[in-house]
Amino acid sequence: MRGYIGVDVGSVSTNLVLIGDDDVFIDSIYLRTRGNPIEAVKDGLRMLRTKHSEFEVLGAGATGSGRKLAGVIVGADIVKNEITAHAVAAMSAVPGVQSVIEIGGQDSKIILLRSGVVVDFGMNTVCAAGTGSFLEHQAQRLGVAIEQFGDLACASQSPVRIAGRCAVFAESDMIHKQQVGHSLPDIVSGLCEALVRNYLNNVAKGKQILAPAVFQGGVAANIGMRRAFERALGYEVVVPEHFDVMGAIGAAMLARRHIESSKRSTLFAGWEVPEQTYTTSSRECSGCPNMCEIVEVARNSAVVARWGGRCGKWEDMRRADHENCDRDRQHSGSPC
């Protein structure tokens, strides 16, 4: 088998996907990042390698908040932001999609498309209400398994109104509603509706959310949130089959497009990545008053990437290192 790999590294989860050279979904890995994206990516690659040892990787893409680091580790051919990756995956899953509602572990975003082009987007800024981490915390506090949260919301007969303008107010109001005797299903359903109002007011900010709309990200597994969105919008919201790894799917699709258009061979670092040792370090550049923090990534003690400077000096130095390495390899016949 042959195809492409996509990696999506977020603050809560790290997702890896394999697709065929015709964009057909093959397999995925969903892992907790647990504050260590390097190990999460290595673990994901190790798990994919175990299941698909003969898979030939034609190209690799990276996205997510940790896309730069992930791109260095896997040897990504293309590194793209989450907006682009999620939009590409949504258009593949639902042709003609006009709105993408994406809620992950610690962020949420809205993407508006018209005629297959992203025309607007928005993301949460400060408030984490409605994200996966907030919902999981509330489920634990209520003594409910997060997998049952949505079903419990759907069992409500009379949802209570909960203040959802921020996570702190929502939790305080939930406690108050419990103390005055409201049932658990009504409280959970009211919370879902409050979080949808928060999303529409703070993330969407009055944007026109047209059908068909796709709901993706880990929170899309919560049927209570999906139903709350449908009541608020007045139409059915589509949850794609692989809703939880759509960012990684989009990254893999973008890698295929890049490789096919550029006609270049892949930069993929190989299935041996889990056995490599990666370290990161940072230092402050004193070259000018900006005092930029420069991040270095090393593979087996050799620096493979630098970033963080406003002027690009350190990135240029790394590029020069690669050019010198290429020249040395040509003269000596041995790798750097």
C-alpha positions in Angstrom: 0.0 0.0 0.0 1.1 3.6 -0.6 -0.3 7.0 0.3 0.1 9.9 2.6 0.3 10.7 6.3 -1.2 13.6 8.1 -0.3 14.7 11.6 -2.4 17.1 13.8 -0.8 18.1 17.1 -3.0 20.0 19.4 -2.8 21.0 23.1 -5.0 18.1 24.2 -4.8 15.4 21.4 -2.3 14.3 18.7 -3.9 12.7 15.7 -2.2 10.8 12.8 -4.0 9.6 9.7 -3.0 7.5 6.7 -4.9 8.0 3.4 -4.4 6.3 0.0 -3.1 8.1 -3.1 -6.7 8.6 -4.0 -7.6 10.3 -0.7 -9.4 7.2 0.6 -9.2 7.0 4.4 -7.1 4.0 5.6 -6.4 4.3 9.3 -6.0 6.8 12.2 -4.5 7.1 15.6 -5.9 9.4 18.3 -3.7 10.1 21.3 -3.5 12.4 24.2 -0.7 14.9 23.8 -0.1 15.1 27.6 2.2 18.1 27.3 4.8 16.1 25.3 4.1 16.5 21.6 7.3 14.9 20.5 6.6 11.6 22.3 3.0 11.7 21.2 4.0 11.9 17.6 6.6 9.1 18.0 4.1 6.9 19.8 1.5 7.5 17.0 4.1 6.6 14.3 5.1 3.5 16.2 1.5 2.4 16.4 0.9 3.0 12.7 4.1 1.2 11.8 3.0 -1.8 13.7 -0.3 -2.0 11.8 1.0 -0.9 8.4 4.7 -2.0 8.2 4.6 -2.2 4.4 2.9 1.2 3.8 5.0 3.4 1.5 4.7 7.1 2.5 4.6 9.3 -0.6 4.2 12.5 1.4 3.5 13.9 4.9 1.6 17.0 6.1 1.4 18.6 9.5 -1.1 21.0 11.1 -2.4 22.0 14.6 -0.9 24.3 17.2 2.2 22.2 17.3 2.5 21.9 13.5 6.1 23.4 13.3 7.5 20.8 15.8 5.5 18.0 14.3 6.6 18.9 10.8 10.3 18.7 11.9 9.8 15.4 13.6 8.0 13.6 10.7 9.7 15.4 7.9 6.6 17.1 6.6 6.4 18.2 3.0 3.9 20.8 3.9 2.9 22.5 7.1 -0.5 24.3 7.2 -2.7 26.0 9.7 -5.8 24.3 11.2 -8.2 26.5 9.2 -6.9 25.3 5.9 -6.6 21.7 7.0 -10.1 21.4 8.5 -11.7 23.2 5.5 -10.1 20.8 3.0 -11.2 17.8 5.0 -14.7 19.1 5.4 -15.1 19.8 1.7 -14.0 16.2 1.0 -16.5 14.7 3.5 -19.4 17.0 2.6 -19.3 18.5 -0.9 -20.8 21.9 -1.0 -20.2 22.5 2.7 -20.6 26.2 3.6 -19.9 26.2 7.3 -17.5 24.3 9.5 -18.0 24.2 13.3 -14.9 22.8 14.9 -14.5 22.4 18.7 -11.4 20.6 20.1 -9.9 20.1 23.5 -9.0 23.7 24.2 -10.0 25.8 21.2 -13.0 26.3 18.9 -13.3 27.8 15.5 -15.8 28.6 12.8 -14.9 28.4 9.1 -17.1 29.8 6.4 -16.8 28.6 2.8 -18.5 29.8 -0.3 -18.0 27.9 -3.6 -15.2 25.9 -2.1 -13.2 28.9 -0.9 -12.6 30.0 2.7 -14.1 33.5 3.0 -14.1 34.0 6.7 -13.1 32.3 10.0 -13.1 33.0 13.7 -11.5 31.4 16.8 -12.1 31.6 20.5 -9.7 34.0 22.3 -9.8 33.9 26.1 -12.8 31.8 27.2 -12.5 28.0 27.1 -16.2 27.4 27.8 -17.6 24.8 25.4 -14.2 23.1 24.6 -13.5 19.5 25.2 -11.5 20.1 28.4 -14.3 22.2 29.9 -16.9 19.5 29.2 -14.7 16.7 30.5 -14.1 18.7 33.7 -17.9 19.2 34.2 -18.6 15.6 33.5 -16.1 14.6 36.2 -17.6 17.1 38.7 -21.1 15.7 38.0 -19.9 12.1 38.3 -20.9 11.3 34.7 -18.7 9.5 32.1 -18.0 11.9 29.3 -19.2 9.3 26.9 -22.7 9.5 28.5 -22.8 13.2 28.6 -24.6 13.6 25.3 -27.2 10.9 26.0 -28.0 12.4 29.3 -28.6 15.8 27.7 -31.0 14.2 25.2 -33.0 12.7 28.1 -33.9 16.2 29.3 -37.6 17.2 29.3 -37.1 20.8 30.4 -33.6 22.2 30.0 -32.7 24.9 32.5 -31.1 28.2 31.4 -27.5 28.4 32.4 -25.2 31.4 32.1 -22.6 30.5 29.5 -20.7 33.7 28.9 -17.6 32.2 30.5 -16.4 28.9 32.0 -16.4 30.3 35.5 -20.0 31.6 35.4 -21.3 28.5 33.7 -19.8 26.3 36.5 -21.1 28.5 39.2 -24.6 28.6 37.7 -24.6 24.8 37.3 -23.8 24.4 41.0 -26.7 26.8 41.9 -29.1 24.9 39.7 -28.1 21.6 41.4 -28.7 23.2 44.8 -32.2 24.3 44.0 -33.2 20.8 42.8 -33.1 20.7 39.0 -32.5 17.2 37.5 -29.1 16.2 36.1 -30.4 15.7 32.5 -32.0 19.2 32.6 -28.8 20.8 33.9 -26.6 18.9 31.3 -28.9 19.9 28.5 -29.0 23.5 29.7 -25.2 23.5 29.7 -25.0 22.3 26.1 -27.4 25.1 25.0 -25.4 27.7 27.0 -22.2 26.6 25.4 -23.7 26.8 21.9 -24.9 30.4 22.7 -21.4 31.2 23.9 -20.0 29.8 20.6 -22.4 31.7 18.4 -21.9 35.0 20.3 -18.1 34.8 20.9 -16.6 32.7 18.1 -19.1 33.1 15.3 -19.8 36.7 16.3 -22.9 37.2 14.1 -21.4 35.4 11.1 -23.9 33.8 8.7 -23.7 30.1 9.3 -25.3 28.6 6.2 -26.2 24.9 5.5 -24.8 22.5 4.9 -22.8 22.8 8.2 -20.3 20.3 9.4 -19.5 19.7 13.1 -16.1 18.3 13.7 -13.5 18.0 16.4 -13.7 15.8 19.5 -16.7 17.6 21.0 -18.8 16.5 17.9 -19.0 13.1 19.6 -21.4 14.8 22.1 -24.8 14.3 20.7 -26.2 16.9 23.2 -24.0 19.6 21.7 -25.0 18.6 18.2 -28.7 18.7 19.0 -28.2 22.1 20.7 -26.5 23.5 17.6 -29.4 22.1 15.4 -32.0 23.8 17.6 -30.1 27.1 17.5 -29.4 27.1 13.8 -32.7 25.6 12.7 -31.4 22.8 10.5 -29.5 19.5 10.6 -25.8 19.6 11.4 -23.6 17.0 9.7 -21.1 15.0 11.8 -18.6 13.3 9.4 -17.5 9.7 10.0 -14.0 10.7 11.1 -15.0 13.9 12.9 -12.2 13.6 15.5 -9.3 13.5 13.1 -10.4 15.8 10.4 -7.4 18.1 10.8 -5.0 15.2 10.2 -7.0 14.1 7.2 -6.8 17.6 5.8 -3.0 17.7 6.3 -2.6 14.4 4.5 -4.7 15.6 1.6 -2.7 18.8 1.4 0.5 16.8 1.3 -0.8 14.8 -1.7 -1.7 18.0 -3.6 1.8 19.4 -2.8 3.7 16.3 -3.9 1.7 15.9 -7.1 2.0 19.6 -8.1 5.7 20.0 -7.2 6.7 16.6 -8.7 9.2 16.3 -5.8 10.1 13.3 -3.7 8.9 13.3 -0.1 10.9 14.7 2.9 9.2 12.1 5.2 11.8 11.2 7.8 10.9 7.5 7.7 9.3 4.9 9.9 12.5 4.9 12.0 11.4 8.3 13.6 10.3 6.6 16.9 13.8 5.3 17.5 15.4 8.8 17.0 16.1 11.1 19.9 14.7 14.6 19.7 15.5 17.5 22.0 14.5 21.1 22.1 16.2 24.1 23.6 15.7 27.9 23.5 17.9 30.9 23.9 17.6 34.6 23.7 19.1 36.3 20.6 21.0 39.5 21.6 21.5 40.6 18.0 19.0 43.5 18.3 16.7 45.1 20.9 13.9 42.6 20.0 15.6 39.9 22.1 13.8 37.1 20.3 13.5 33.7 21.8 15.1 31.2 19.4 13.9 27.6 19.6 16.2 24.8 18.4 15.2 21.3 17.6 17.9 18.6 17.5 17.7 15.0 16.2 20.4 12.8 17.7 22.3 15.9 18.8 22.3 17.5 15.3 20.2 20.7 15.0 17.5 20.1 12.4 15.4 23.3 12.8 15.4 26.8 14.3 12.6 29.3 14.6 11.4 32.2 16.6 13.3 35.2 15.2 11.5 38.1 13.7 14.2 38.8 11.1 14.6 35.2 9.9 18.4 35.2 10.6 18.4 31.9 12.5 16.2 30.2 9.9 18.6 31.4 7.2 21.6 30.0 9.2 19.9 26.6 9.4 19.3 26.8 5.6 23.0 27.5 5.1 23.9 24.6 7.4 21.9 22.3 5.1 23.6 23.7 2.0 27.1 23.2 3.5 26.0 19.6 4.5 25.0 18.9 0.9 28.3 20.1 -0.4 30.3 18.1 2.2 28.3 15.0 1.3 29.0 15.4 -2.4 32.7 15.7 -1.8 33.1 13.0 0.9 30.4 10.6 -0.3 29.2 10.2 3.3 26.3 11.7 5.2 26.8 14.7 7.5 
